[in-house]
Amino acid sequence: MKIRPDWILPDLKEAQKRTRKPIERIDTFQIQENARFIGQGKTYYISTYGCQANERDSETLAGIMDAMGFVYNEDVETADVILINTCAVRQNAEEKVLGELGNFKRLYRENKDLVIGVCGCMAQEEDLVDTILHKYPQVRLLFGTHNLQELPSMLYSVIFDHKRMIKVYSKEGEVYENLPVHRFGTHKAWVNIMYGCDKFCTYCIVPYTRGKQRSRTMEQILSEVRQLKEDGYKEVSLLGQNVNAYGKDIDNGGDFADLLEEVAKIGIPRVRFMTSHPWDFSDRMIDVIAKYDNIMPYIHLPLQSGDDEILKRMGRRYTSEEYKALFDAIKKRIPNVSVTTDIIVGFPGETEEQFQHTLDMVNYCQYDNAFTFIFSARAGTPAARMSDEVTREEKTKRLMKLNETWNQYALEKNKAYEGRVVSVLVDGKSKKNEHVYSGYTDTNKLVNFTGKNIQPGTFVDVLIETGKTFSLDGKAL
């Protein structure tokens, strides 16, 4: 297949460059005249993989599609445009995307006017783009994380110029404000506070796919939160690859503790944030969280490994003792706090003793929940080049042991809720039983409960009857 001169392909070496150039901030969005109405009479479908940042990007993509006259279609079989917003953090996510693309080949064969587009983090990877270009001709549009705002012009070229459009920038990135948004939730909202990451943990592809760490201004964030409150939203989640580093790239712009406090003062009933890096978690952040009742007592604090040598090779910039000290401070100073974590097993060269150090940390922290993974090598990262003699079988055994350990503590923590009354923000009904609803506590515990005539977006007191490993069961009072 011939590479066309107008295509822009990803370049990981360019993507890892960091300069001192000021971040460009663009506050206006306009759809060019010839693309303004191309969606009239047409529908679109969006499939989203990955983290909350991808979910929020999909809301922007949907907002732009709406602005062009497209209508959202829940049935992928009859959509005119299919966008797949992708994740690159682990191999299995990529395999799922490629599997979905394979399934869509039939739809393209039946309708040559169908536009299938792939965007997001996977599109920033050289090898994956090469695979899609050569093996998935049904993909007519490919763009990355830096140019969502160019969707109208790219779609125009695909639909009317019948071009296969490949446009993936590898750069530090800008901050775009005032892009259209189609919120998928009616009472919970994601709010980006920053983009990108400069940590460069050795296993992580995100700094390459998302660009330089760049913060939105506090004024823009607070304005968005005020509007969400006015629109009736009950919960906002502040998003960033490492929210604790917020503001470090803005002169006199305030830090994350300042932002968190100002958001809390707006008065939205529930404020959450994700994700935190232990290295940047300040004492003042703990004080602010403890001070405001509407900042939820829930913290996701990725550990990744409990062994100091592995942490060093991961580039995590903290030791197990430093992590423990932070964990202890959080538990001591924030009433009723729940703490969850991420852990990788089978990092290249991990010994049985080093794995045991991770188990020791889990036994010490007794997490409320954990997201655990076998190491997944990402092409272009330093960890992918490290020698690894640990077998897949051994890694799987370690993952099972780790899950068995933290599941025990999660069950104990949830059993302690039995007989308690908790406030639940209702998400909606069960699909299987119209008298069963679900929602979350302030500590981010999933609650399934019985009740009648309960509306999503309301707060309900629920008596917890049964604590399970991953959820709580109860009844509305």
C-alpha positions in Angstrom: 0.0 0.0 0.0 1.4 3.4 -1.0 1.7 6.1 1.7 0.1 9.3 0.4 2.0 12.6 0.7 -0.9 14.4 2.4 -1.1 11.8 5.2 0.3 12.7 8.6 1.6 9.6 10.4 2.5 9.2 14.1 6.2 9.5 15.2 7.0 8.3 18.7 10.4 10.1 18.8 8.6 13.4 18.1 5.9 12.6 20.6 8.4 12.2 23.5 10.1 15.6 23.0 9.5 18.3 25.6 10.4 22.0 25.2 9.9 25.1 27.2 7.7 26.7 24.6 4.6 28.3 26.1 1.4 26.4 25.7 -1.0 27.7 23.0 -4.5 28.3 24.3 -7.3 28.4 21.7 -10.7 29.6 22.9 -12.8 29.6 19.7 -14.3 26.8 17.7 -15.9 27.2 14.3 -17.1 24.7 11.7 -16.1 25.7 8.2 -19.0 26.6 5.9 -18.8 23.6 3.6 -18.9 21.2 6.5 -21.6 22.9 8.6 -24.5 20.8 7.4 -23.0 17.6 6.2 -24.7 15.6 8.9 -28.3 16.5 8.0 -30.2 13.3 7.6 -27.3 11.2 8.8 -26.5 9.4 12.1 -23.4 8.5 14.0 -22.3 5.9 16.5 -19.3 6.2 18.9 -17.6 3.2 20.6 -15.3 4.2 23.5 -12.4 2.2 25.0 -10.2 3.1 28.0 -10.2 5.7 30.7 -12.4 8.6 31.8 -10.3 10.9 29.6 -11.4 8.9 26.6 -15.0 9.1 27.8 -14.7 12.8 28.0 -13.1 13.0 24.5 -16.1 11.0 23.1 -18.4 13.6 24.6 -16.5 16.2 22.6 -16.6 14.2 19.4 -20.4 13.7 19.9 -20.8 17.4 20.5 -19.0 18.2 17.2 -21.1 15.6 15.4 -24.3 17.2 16.8 -23.1 20.6 15.7 -22.8 19.3 12.1 -26.4 18.1 12.1 -25.7 14.4 12.8 -28.0 12.5 15.2 -26.7 9.9 17.6 -27.7 6.4 16.7 -27.6 3.6 19.3 -27.7 1.0 16.5 -24.3 0.6 14.9 -25.8 -1.4 12.1 -27.6 1.6 10.6 -25.2 4.4 11.4 -23.7 6.5 8.6 -20.5 7.3 10.6 -18.8 5.0 13.2 -16.1 6.4 15.4 -14.0 4.2 17.6 -12.2 6.1 20.3 -9.4 3.9 21.5 -7.0 3.1 24.4 -3.4 2.1 24.1 -2.5 1.4 27.8 -2.8 -2.4 27.4 -2.6 -5.0 24.7 -6.0 -6.5 25.3 -7.7 -3.1 24.6 -6.0 -3.0 21.2 -7.0 -6.5 20.4 -10.7 -5.6 21.2 -10.5 -2.6 18.9 -9.1 -4.6 16.1 -11.7 -7.3 16.7 -14.5 -4.7 16.5 -12.9 -3.3 13.3 -13.0 -6.8 11.8 -16.7 -7.1 12.6 -17.4 -3.7 10.9 -15.9 -5.0 7.6 -19.2 -6.5 6.8 -21.0 -3.2 7.2 -18.6 -1.5 4.9 -18.9 -4.2 2.3 -22.7 -3.7 2.3 -22.4 0.2 2.3 -19.4 1.8 0.6 -20.6 5.2 1.9 -20.1 4.2 5.5 -17.4 6.1 7.3 -15.5 4.1 9.8 -13.0 6.2 11.8 -10.4 5.3 14.5 -9.1 8.0 16.9 -7.7 8.3 20.4 -4.5 6.9 21.9 -4.1 3.8 19.6 -4.0 6.1 16.6 -0.9 7.7 18.1 1.1 4.4 17.9 3.2 3.8 14.8 2.8 0.0 14.7 -1.0 0.1 15.2 -1.5 2.7 12.5 0.6 0.6 10.1 -1.5 -2.5 10.9 -4.8 -0.6 10.3 -3.5 1.0 7.1 -2.5 -2.4 5.6 -5.1 -4.8 7.0 -8.2 -2.7 7.6 -9.1 -0.9 4.4 -12.6 -0.3 5.8 -11.1 2.4 8.1 -11.4 5.6 6.1 -10.6 8.1 8.8 -7.7 7.9 11.3 -6.8 10.8 13.7 -5.2 11.1 17.1 -5.7 12.9 20.5 -4.5 16.3 19.3 -7.0 17.2 16.6 -10.5 16.3 17.7 -11.4 19.9 16.7 -10.5 19.1 13.0 -13.2 16.4 12.8 -15.5 18.5 10.5 -12.9 19.2 7.8 -11.6 15.6 8.0 -15.1 14.2 7.6 -15.8 16.5 4.7 -12.7 15.1 2.9 -13.8 11.5 3.5 -17.4 12.0 2.5 -17.2 14.4 -0.4 -13.6 14.1 -1.7 -13.7 10.3 -1.2 -10.3 10.5 0.4 -8.8 8.1 3.0 -7.9 10.7 5.7 -4.9 10.0 8.0 -4.0 12.9 10.2 -2.1 12.0 13.5 0.0 14.7 15.1 2.9 13.8 17.3 3.5 16.9 19.4 3.3 18.5 22.8 -0.2 19.8 22.2 -2.4 22.8 22.9 -5.3 23.6 25.1 -8.6 24.0 23.3 -11.6 25.6 25.1 -15.2 26.0 24.1 -15.4 22.9 22.0 -19.0 21.5 21.7 -20.0 18.8 24.2 -22.7 16.2 24.3 -22.8 15.0 27.9 -23.6 11.3 28.1 -24.7 11.6 31.8 -27.5 13.7 33.2 -26.3 14.0 36.8 -22.6 13.2 36.7 -20.0 15.0 34.6 -16.4 14.7 33.7 -14.3 17.9 33.8 -10.9 18.0 32.2 -8.5 20.1 34.3 -5.3 19.2 32.3 -4.0 17.1 29.4 -0.9 15.0 28.8 1.8 13.8 31.2 5.5 14.4 31.7 6.2 11.6 34.2 7.4 9.1 31.6 7.0 6.0 33.8 9.0 3.4 31.9 6.0 1.1 31.1 3.5 3.8 30.1 2.6 5.0 26.6 0.4 7.9 27.7 3.1 10.7 27.6 3.6 9.7 24.0 -0.1 9.5 23.0 -1.4 12.5 25.1 1.5 15.0 24.8 3.0 17.4 27.3 1.5 18.2 30.6 -0.7 21.2 30.1 -3.3 22.7 32.5 -6.4 24.6 31.7 -6.7 27.9 33.5 -8.6 27.8 36.8 -11.1 30.4 35.5 -12.1 28.1 32.6 -12.5 25.1 34.9 -14.5 27.0 37.5 -16.7 28.4 34.8 -17.5 24.9 33.5 -18.3 23.6 37.0 -20.6 26.6 37.7 -22.5 25.9 34.5 -22.8 22.2 35.4 -24.2 23.1 38.8 -26.7 25.5 37.1 -27.7 22.6 34.7 -28.5 20.4 37.7 -25.5 18.1 37.9 -24.9 16.5 41.3 -21.4 15.3 40.8 -18.3 16.4 38.9 -15.1 14.4 38.5 -11.9 16.4 37.8 -9.8 14.6 35.2 -6.1 14.5 34.4 -3.4 11.9 33.9 -1.9 13.2 37.1 -4.3 15.8 38.7 -1.8 16.5 41.5 0.5 18.2 39.1 -2.2 20.6 38.0 -0.9 24.2 37.6 2.8 23.4 37.5 2.9 24.6 33.9 1.1 27.9 34.6 2.8 30.9 36.3 0.9 32.0 39.4 -2.0 29.8 38.4 -2.5 28.0 41.7 -2.0 24.3 42.4 -4.4 21.4 42.6 -5.2 22.0 46.3 -6.2 25.6 45.3 -8.4 24.4 42.4 -10.0 21.6 44.5 -11.0 24.1 47.2 -12.4 26.6 44.7 -14.4 23.8 43.0 -15.8 22.7 46.4 -16.9 26.3 47.2 -19.1 26.3 44.1 -21.4 23.9 46.0 -21.9 20.9 43.7 -23.0 18.1 46.1 -20.2 15.8 45.1 -16.7 16.5 43.9 -14.3 13.7 42.9 -10.9 13.6 41.1 -8.7 11.1 39.3 -6.0 10.1 38.9 -3.4 10.9 41.6 0.4 10.2 41.4 1.8 9.6 44.9 4.8 11.7 44.1 2.8 15.0 43.8 0.3 14.4 46.6 0.7 17.3 48.9 -0.2 17.7 52.6 -2.4 20.6 51.7 -4.4 18.4 49.4 -5.2 16.1 52.3 -6.3 19.1 54.4 -8.6 20.4 51.7 -10.2 17.0 51.1 -10.8 16.7 54.9 -12.2 20.2 55.2 -15.0 20.1 52.6 -17.9 17.7 53.0 -18.6 17.8 49.3 -15.2 16.5 48.4 -15.7 12.8 48.5 -13.6 10.7 50.9 -12.4 8.5 48.1 -8.8 8.5 46.7 -7.4 6.3 43.9 -3.7 6.1 44.7 -1.8 3.9 42.2 0.9 1.8 43.9 2.1 -0.3 40.8 4.6 -2.2 42.9 5.5 -2.6 46.5 9.2 -3.2 45.8 11.7 -0.3 45.8 13.9 -1.7 43.0 10.9 -2.4 40.7 9.5 1.1 41.5 12.9 2.6 40.5 12.9 0.7 37.2 9.3 1.8 36.6 10.4 5.4 37.1 7.8 6.0 39.8 9.9 8.4 41.8 8.8 7.2 45.3 9.8 4.4 47.6 7.5 1.9 49.4 8.1 3.7 52.7 7.2 7.1 51.2 4.0 5.6 49.8 3.2 4.1 53.2 3.7 7.5 54.9 1.4 9.1 52.4 -1.2 6.3 52.8 -1.1 6.6 56.6 -1.5 10.4 56.4 -4.6 10.0 54.1 -6.2 7.4 56.4 -5.5 9.4 59.6 -6.6 12.8 58.4 -9.6 12.1 56.1 -12.6 10.6 58.0 -14.1 7.5 56.5 -11.8 7.6 53.5 -11.6 4.7 51.1 -8.4 4.1 49.1 -8.1 2.1 45.9 -5.1 1.4 43.8 -3.5 0.0 40.5 -0.9 -2.8 40.6 1.2 -4.4 37.9 2.5 -7.9 38.3 5.3 -9.4 36.2 7.2 -6.3 35.5 10.3 -7.3 33.5 12.6 -9.3 35.8 10.3 -9.2 38.8 11.5 -11.9 41.3 9.3 -13.9 43.7 10.7 -11.9 46.6 9.9 -8.6 44.8 6.4 -9.8 44.2 6.1 -10.7 47.9 7.0 -7.1 48.7 3.9 -6.1 46.7 1.7 -8.5 48.7 3.2 -7.1 51.9 2.1 -3.6 50.8 -1.4 -4.9 50.0 -1.6 -6.5 53.4 -0.5 -3.3 55.0 -2.8 -0.9 53.1 -5.8 -3.3 52.9 -7.3 -1.5 49.9 -11.0 -1.1 49.4 -10.5 -2.1 45.7 -7.7 -2.7 43.3 -7.2 -2.8 39.6 -4.6 -5.4 38.8 -2.8 -6.3 35.6 -0.1 -8.4 34.2 2.6 -6.2 32.7 1.8 -5.3 29.0 4.8 -4.2 27.0 4.0 -1.0 24.9 6.2 -0.6 21.8 8.5 2.4 22.2 8.6 2.6 26.0 11.8 1.8 27.9 10.2 -1.2 29.7 9.4 -2.9 26.4 13.2 -3.1 25.9 14.0 -4.6 29.3 14.9 -8.3 29.5 12.2 -10.4 31.0 12.6 -14.0 32.1 9.4 -14.4 34.1 7.1 -16.9 32.3 3.5 -16.0 31.5 2.4 -18.9 33.6 4.3 -17.5 36.6 2.8 -14.0 36.0 -0.7 -15.5 35.9 -0.1 -17.3 39.2 1.1 -14.1 40.8 -2.0 -12.2 39.5 -4.3 -14.8 41.0 -2.5 -14.6 44.3 -2.6 -10.9 44.4 -6.3 -10.8 43.5 -7.1 -13.4 46.2 -5.3 -11.2 48.7 -6.9 -7.9 48.0 -10.4 -9.5 47.4 -10.3 -10.6 51.0 -9.8 -7.1 52.3 -12.4 -5.6 49.9 -14.9 -8.1 51.2 -14.1 -7.3 54.9 -14.4 -3.6 54.2 -17.8 -4.1 52.5 -19.1 -6.5 55.2 -18.4 -3.6 57.7 -21.2 -1.7 55.9 -23.9 -4.2 56.8 -26.5 -2.6 59.0 -25.4 1.0 58.1 -27.4 3.6 56.3 -25.6 5.3 53.4 -26.4 8.1 51.0 -26.5 6.9 47.4 -26.5 9.0 44.3 -28.8 7.0 42.0 -27.6 6.1 38.5 -30.7 4.2 37.4 -32.7 0.9 37.3 -31.4 -2.6 36.8 -32.1 -3.9 33.3 -33.2 -7.2 34.9 -35.5 -6.0 37.7 -37.4 -2.7 37.6 -37.4 -2.6 41.5 -33.6 -2.8 41.7 -31.6 0.4 41.4 -27.9 1.2 41.5 -25.7 4.0 42.5 -22.6 5.0 44.5 -21.8 6.0 48.0 -19.5 8.9 48.9 -16.7 6.4 49.2 -17.4 5.1 45.7 -18.9 1.8 46.7 -21.4 0.4 44.2 -24.8 -0.2 45.8 -27.6 -2.3 44.3 -30.8 -1.7 46.2 -34.6 -2.3 46.1 -37.1 0.5 46.0 -40.0 2.0 44.0 -40.4 5.1 41.8 -36.8 6.4 42.4 -35.4 8.9 39.9 -31.8 8.8 38.6 -29.8 11.8 39.9 -31.5 11.8 43.3 -29.9 11.0 46.7 -31.4 8.1 48.5 -30.7 6.7 52.0 -30.1 3.0 51.7 -29.9 0.4 54.5 -27.0 -2.0 53.6 -28.0 -5.6 54.2 -25.2 -7.5 52.4 -21.6 -6.6 51.7 -20.0 -8.4 48.8 -16.5 -8.2 47.3 -17.4 -5.7 44.6 -20.7 -4.2 45.7 -23.2 -3.7 48.5 -26.8 -4.8 48.5 -29.6 -3.0 50.4 -33.0 -1.4 50.4 -34.1 2.2 50.1 -35.6 3.8 53.3 
